[in-house]
């Protein structure tokens, strides 16, 4: 495939420590960014605006989220933290 078909769609700055792990929702409408404090930022990919934050994996002093996975139906987001814990967020 010709890589010339790719174009920059958006550029944005996250909070310090975010963007170390990234995962798109299956429909590509949301981007999840893991941070060094255990929190996730959620962006709308239509305009790259932050639409929310998922917390619960955060710990005082912070722990890096090393990887993220989003389920095929986008109902669950998993985050693997540097201390070996996996955190799950599920849609209500």
Secondary structure by P-SEA (a helix, b strand, c coil): ccccccccccccccccccccbbbbcccccbbbbbccccbbbbbccccccccccccccccccccccccccccccccbbbbbccccbbbbbbcc
